[in-house]
Amino acid sequence: MVPKGWVLGCVGDLLIGLESGVSVNGEDRHAQPGEKSVLKVSAVSYGFFDPKASKVIDKSEISRAKTKPRAGQVIVSRSNTELFVGASAYVDKDYQDIFLPDKLWQTVPKPDANMKWLSYVLASEHVRYTLSKLATGTSGSMKNITKGELLTLKILIPPLPEQKKIAQTLSIWEKAIATTQQLLINSKQQKKALMQQLLTGEKRLAGFKQAWNKVKVSKMGSISSGGTPDTTKKEYWDGGINWLTPTDVTSLKSRYVFSTNKTISEKGLKNSSAKMLPRGALLICTRATIGAMAISTTEIATNQGFKNLVPNAEFSVEFLYYLFTFNVKELVRKSSGSTFLELSKSDFEKLTFLCPCLDEQHKIASVLIAADDAIAVQQQKLHYLKQEKKALMQQLLTGKRRVKVEAA
């Protein structure tokens, strides 16, 4: 159903045409002042334009480059991977030293069309899905769409004043998302700096002056490896014991593990090298995804891809979590293997780190936990904003929800 005042048209109704650049040879590096560059297809993803995704044009080729990104236009990827073919982005300013390649189109709009609004239309789920289905190509990785397919793509078109108002509304959400993303980046950078300062003793917290000591991992607590019950024995599986794999850890959104994708039975535990670990154990991946880790919140067992540390009374598990996370490169450096890297139990136990007293460990951990909690709040806010914008786009771009346009 076409909303009142709208028309069912196509992308071509809004454009005089599409212009593209040419393929030129270049050097894959960032341009220095005064150098000319040509965009890569990766410069355009859905709703995002990255002018830094470019390569420097060879001096002998500069005369062939012809089309520059212009403010107020939309750039569309006509050839890309299956995921990004048809991807588009709005250009908010003119670029004098950057040119389009032949695989990117730029809109040439008619006077009664708003390209910011069109950029949202082209980035909507429906249009993205449609373009991906239209894309063809013999290559398993690269797909193509034609000008005809893009220009004849059917869309609902509101009057120009409503196009502008829709674009303004969605831009507000876009700015909120960008602001939150930057705050998130800043918080992550601040946490990184805190880890550098606090976990090396570079910066001491108030009230602590006692010297740090070098401690081998073997002295931090009891260490064990995990194991996998016989997969042919049904009675070993789907029991009441959580059984952790590296996949469980890499998908975590916090430092704690509350449940696992698979469970084993008491028989499975008894008849394998897996061991029951208490709450508060540090579970560290030491095979392939080395350094990914989690803290257990209940009794748990792991597969053989882990070295599990149950800290003694002199160590805080949260502090050790951050200490090993900060020193993950050292874990990787001590690993070996041709098919995939693995850190042996003996090499893990020999690792040595500077550690403060228990009270200072708790204080350092509390500071870093607070930093992580702040990051989690921002991540949740960012997720909410993106979901709300997505829902709003679906409503506004289909006319299910109308914006109020002031009379001229």
C-alpha positions in Angstrom: 0.0 0.0 0.0 1.4 3.4 -1.0 1.1 6.0 1.8 -0.9 9.1 1.0 1.1 11.7 -0.9 3.8 9.2 -1.8 4.4 7.5 -5.1 5.8 4.0 -6.0 8.7 4.7 -8.2 12.3 3.7 -8.7 15.8 4.9 -7.8 16.2 6.2 -11.3 13.3 8.7 -10.8 15.5 10.6 -8.4 18.6 10.7 -10.5 19.9 12.2 -13.7 22.3 9.3 -13.7 25.3 7.6 -12.1 28.9 8.5 -12.6 31.9 6.4 -11.9 35.7 6.6 -11.8 38.3 4.6 -13.7 40.7 1.9 -12.6 44.1 3.3 -12.0 47.3 1.8 -10.7 48.4 2.8 -7.3 50.5 2.0 -4.2 48.7 0.6 -1.3 49.5 3.2 1.4 48.1 6.3 2.9 48.6 9.5 0.8 51.0 12.1 2.0 50.1 15.9 1.6 49.9 16.8 -2.1 49.4 13.2 -3.3 46.3 11.9 -5.1 44.6 8.7 -4.1 41.9 6.4 -5.4 39.2 4.8 -3.2 39.1 1.1 -2.5 35.7 -0.6 -2.6 36.1 -1.0 1.1 35.7 2.7 1.5 31.9 2.2 1.3 30.0 0.0 3.8 26.4 0.4 4.7 25.9 4.0 5.8 29.6 4.6 6.3 32.1 6.3 4.1 35.8 5.9 4.9 38.0 8.2 2.7 41.1 6.7 4.3 40.4 3.4 2.6 42.4 4.4 -0.5 45.7 3.9 -2.3 48.1 6.5 -3.7 47.8 6.9 -7.5 50.9 6.4 -9.6 52.1 9.8 -11.0 51.8 8.4 -14.5 48.1 7.6 -13.9 46.9 10.8 -12.3 45.7 12.3 -15.6 43.3 9.4 -16.0 41.6 9.9 -12.7 38.4 11.9 -13.2 35.6 11.6 -10.6 35.9 13.0 -7.1 33.5 12.4 -4.1 31.2 15.4 -3.8 29.3 16.7 -0.8 25.6 15.7 -0.7 26.0 12.7 -3.0 25.7 8.9 -2.4 28.5 6.5 -3.4 27.4 3.0 -4.2 29.5 -0.1 -4.6 28.7 -1.9 -7.9 31.2 -4.6 -7.4 32.2 -6.2 -4.1 31.9 -9.2 -1.9 28.4 -10.8 -1.6 28.0 -9.0 1.8 28.9 -5.5 0.5 27.8 -5.4 -3.1 25.3 -2.6 -3.4 26.6 -1.0 -0.2 26.3 2.8 -0.1 27.2 5.8 1.9 26.5 9.5 2.0 29.3 11.9 1.3 29.2 15.0 3.6 32.0 17.1 2.0 34.0 17.6 -1.1 37.3 15.7 -1.5 39.8 17.4 -3.8 42.6 14.8 -3.7 40.6 11.6 -3.8 39.0 9.9 -6.8 36.5 7.1 -7.5 37.5 3.8 -9.0 35.5 2.1 -11.7 33.8 -0.1 -9.1 32.1 2.7 -7.3 29.2 4.9 -8.6 28.3 8.4 -7.4 24.8 9.8 -7.8 23.9 12.7 -10.0 20.6 13.8 -8.5 17.6 15.6 -9.9 16.7 18.9 -8.1 13.7 17.4 -6.4 15.6 14.6 -4.6 17.3 14.5 -1.3 20.4 12.3 -1.3 20.6 12.0 2.4 17.2 10.4 2.5 18.1 8.2 -0.5 21.2 7.0 1.4 19.0 5.7 4.2 16.7 4.0 1.7 19.7 2.3 0.1 21.0 1.2 3.5 17.6 -0.2 4.6 17.4 -4.0 5.1 14.8 -4.5 2.3 16.9 -2.7 -0.3 20.1 -4.4 0.8 18.5 -7.8 0.6 17.1 -7.0 -2.9 20.4 -5.8 -4.3 22.2 -8.8 -2.9 19.8 -11.1 -4.7 20.2 -9.2 -8.0 24.0 -9.4 -7.8 25.7 -11.9 -10.1 29.2 -13.0 -10.8 31.3 -16.1 -11.7 33.7 -15.4 -8.9 33.1 -17.0 -5.6 34.0 -13.9 -3.8 33.1 -10.9 -6.0 29.5 -10.0 -7.1 28.3 -7.3 -9.4 25.1 -5.2 -10.0 24.3 -3.3 -13.1 23.3 0.3 -13.4 20.0 -0.8 -14.8 19.3 -3.0 -11.8 20.0 -0.2 -9.4 18.1 2.5 -11.3 15.0 0.4 -11.8 14.9 -0.7 -8.2 11.4 0.0 -6.9 11.1 2.3 -3.8 8.4 4.4 -2.1 9.1 8.1 -2.7 7.7 10.8 -0.4 7.6 14.5 -1.4 10.9 16.4 -1.1 9.9 18.2 2.1 9.1 14.8 3.7 12.3 13.3 2.4 14.3 16.1 4.1 12.4 15.7 7.4 12.9 11.9 7.4 16.6 12.4 6.7 16.9 15.0 9.5 15.1 12.7 12.0 17.4 9.8 11.2 20.4 12.0 11.3 19.7 12.8 15.0 19.8 9.1 15.8 22.9 8.7 13.7 24.7 11.5 15.6 23.7 9.9 18.9 25.1 6.6 17.8 28.4 8.3 16.6 28.7 10.1 19.9 28.2 6.9 21.9 30.6 5.1 19.7 33.3 7.7 20.4 32.6 7.6 24.1 33.0 3.8 24.0 36.3 4.2 22.1 37.5 6.7 24.7 36.5 4.4 27.6 38.4 1.5 26.1 41.4 3.6 25.6 41.2 4.8 29.2 40.9 1.2 30.4 43.9 0.2 28.4 45.9 3.0 29.9 44.8 2.0 33.4 45.9 -1.6 32.8 49.3 -0.4 31.7 49.7 1.8 34.7 48.1 -0.4 37.4 49.3 -3.9 36.3 52.9 -2.8 36.0 53.2 -0.8 39.2 53.8 2.3 37.1 51.0 4.0 39.0 50.3 3.0 42.6 46.9 3.4 44.2 46.7 5.6 47.4 47.8 3.8 50.5 50.0 1.2 48.9 53.8 1.4 49.1 54.9 -2.2 49.7 57.2 -3.5 47.0 55.9 -5.9 44.4 57.4 -9.4 44.1 58.1 -11.7 41.2 55.9 -14.7 41.3 55.8 -17.8 39.2 52.4 -18.9 38.0 53.0 -22.3 39.7 53.0 -20.4 43.0 49.7 -18.6 42.4 47.5 -21.7 43.0 46.8 -25.2 41.8 46.9 -25.7 38.0 45.2 -28.4 36.0 44.3 -29.2 32.4 40.9 -30.2 31.1 39.6 -33.1 29.1 36.9 -34.5 26.9 34.8 -37.6 27.7 34.4 -40.2 25.0 31.9 -38.7 22.5 30.6 -42.2 21.6 29.3 -42.8 25.2 25.9 -41.1 25.5 25.9 -41.6 29.2 28.9 -39.3 29.5 27.0 -36.3 28.1 24.0 -34.0 28.8 24.4 -34.3 32.6 24.4 -31.7 35.3 28.0 -30.5 35.0 28.9 -27.5 32.9 31.7 -28.3 30.4 33.5 -25.4 29.0 35.1 -25.1 25.5 37.0 -22.2 23.9 33.9 -21.3 21.9 32.0 -20.7 25.1 34.7 -18.2 26.3 35.2 -16.3 23.0 31.5 -15.6 22.9 31.3 -14.2 26.4 30.4 -10.6 27.0 31.8 -10.5 30.5 34.6 -11.9 32.5 32.4 -14.5 34.2 31.0 -17.7 32.8 27.6 -18.7 34.1 26.7 -21.6 31.7 28.0 -23.6 28.8 26.7 -24.9 25.6 27.4 -28.5 26.6 27.2 -30.5 29.8 28.7 -33.8 30.9 27.6 -36.3 33.5 29.3 -37.6 36.6 30.3 -40.7 34.6 31.8 -38.5 31.9 33.8 -36.6 34.5 35.0 -39.7 36.2 36.0 -41.5 33.0 38.0 -38.6 31.4 40.9 -36.3 32.3 38.4 -33.5 32.9 38.4 -32.2 36.5 35.7 -30.5 38.6 36.7 -27.0 39.3 35.3 -24.8 42.1 33.6 -21.4 41.8 36.3 -18.7 41.4 38.6 -20.7 39.2 40.4 -18.9 36.3 39.8 -20.8 33.1 42.5 -19.9 30.5 42.5 -21.0 26.9 46.0 -22.3 26.0 45.2 -23.9 22.7 44.6 -21.9 19.4 42.7 -19.0 21.0 45.4 -18.5 23.5 44.7 -16.0 26.3 40.9 -16.0 26.1 39.7 -16.6 29.7 36.8 -16.5 32.1 36.1 -16.8 35.8 33.8 -19.6 36.9 30.7 -18.7 38.9 29.7 -22.3 39.7 31.4 -25.7 39.7 32.6 -26.4 36.2 34.9 -28.6 34.0 36.7 -27.7 30.8 38.1 -29.5 27.8 41.8 -30.0 27.1 42.1 -26.5 25.5 42.5 -24.9 29.0 44.9 -24.5 31.8 42.8 -24.0 34.9 44.1 -22.0 37.9 42.5 -22.2 41.3 44.1 -19.3 43.1 45.5 -19.8 46.6 44.7 -17.4 49.5 47.4 -14.9 48.4 45.8 -14.1 45.1 42.6 -12.5 43.8 41.1 -14.3 40.8 39.9 -11.0 39.4 43.4 -9.5 39.6 44.9 -12.6 37.9 42.2 -12.3 35.2 43.4 -8.8 34.3 47.1 -9.6 34.8 47.0 -12.5 32.3 44.8 -10.5 29.9 47.3 -7.7 30.0 50.2 -10.1 29.4 48.5 -12.3 26.8 51.4 -11.7 24.4 53.7 -13.4 26.8 51.4 -16.4 26.9 51.4 -16.5 23.1 55.2 -16.0 23.0 55.7 -19.1 25.1 53.4 -21.2 23.0 54.5 -23.5 20.2 53.0 -25.8 17.5 52.9 -26.2 13.7 49.1 -26.8 13.2 48.0 -24.5 16.0 49.7 -22.8 18.9 49.5 -24.4 22.3 50.9 -23.4 25.7 52.0 -26.4 27.7 51.3 -26.8 31.4 55.0 -26.7 32.3 55.6 -23.5 30.3 52.6 -21.9 31.7 53.7 -22.7 35.3 57.1 -21.2 34.6 55.8 -17.8 33.6 56.7 -15.1 36.1 55.0 -11.8 36.8 55.3 -8.9 39.3 52.5 -9.0 41.8 51.4 -6.7 44.7 50.0 -7.8 48.0 46.5 -9.2 48.2 44.9 -5.9 49.3 46.4 -4.0 46.4 45.3 -6.8 44.1 41.7 -6.4 45.2 41.9 -2.6 44.8 43.4 -2.8 41.3 40.8 -5.3 40.3 38.0 -3.1 41.6 39.2 -0.2 39.5 39.4 -2.3 36.4 36.0 -3.9 37.1 34.5 -0.4 37.3 36.1 0.5 34.0 34.7 -2.7 32.4 31.2 -2.0 33.9 31.2 1.5 32.4 32.2 0.1 29.0 29.4 -2.5 29.3 26.8 0.3 30.0 28.0 2.2 26.9 27.9 -1.0 24.8 24.3 -1.6 25.9 23.3 2.0 25.1 24.9 1.7 21.7 23.0 -1.5 21.0 19.8 0.2 22.0 20.4 3.2 19.8 21.2 1.0 16.8 18.1 -1.1 17.4 15.9 2.0 17.8 17.3 3.6 14.7 16.8 0.4 12.7 13.1 0.2 13.8 12.6 3.9 13.1 14.1 3.5 9.6 11.7 0.7 8.8 8.7 2.8 9.9 9.7 6.1 8.3 11.0 4.8 5.0 7.8 2.8 4.4 5.4 5.6 5.6 4.1 3.4 8.4 5.1 6.4 10.6 4.9 9.9 9.2 6.9 12.9 10.1 5.3 16.3 10.5 6.3 18.7 7.8 5.9 22.4 8.4 4.1 24.3 5.7 6.3 26.5 3.6 
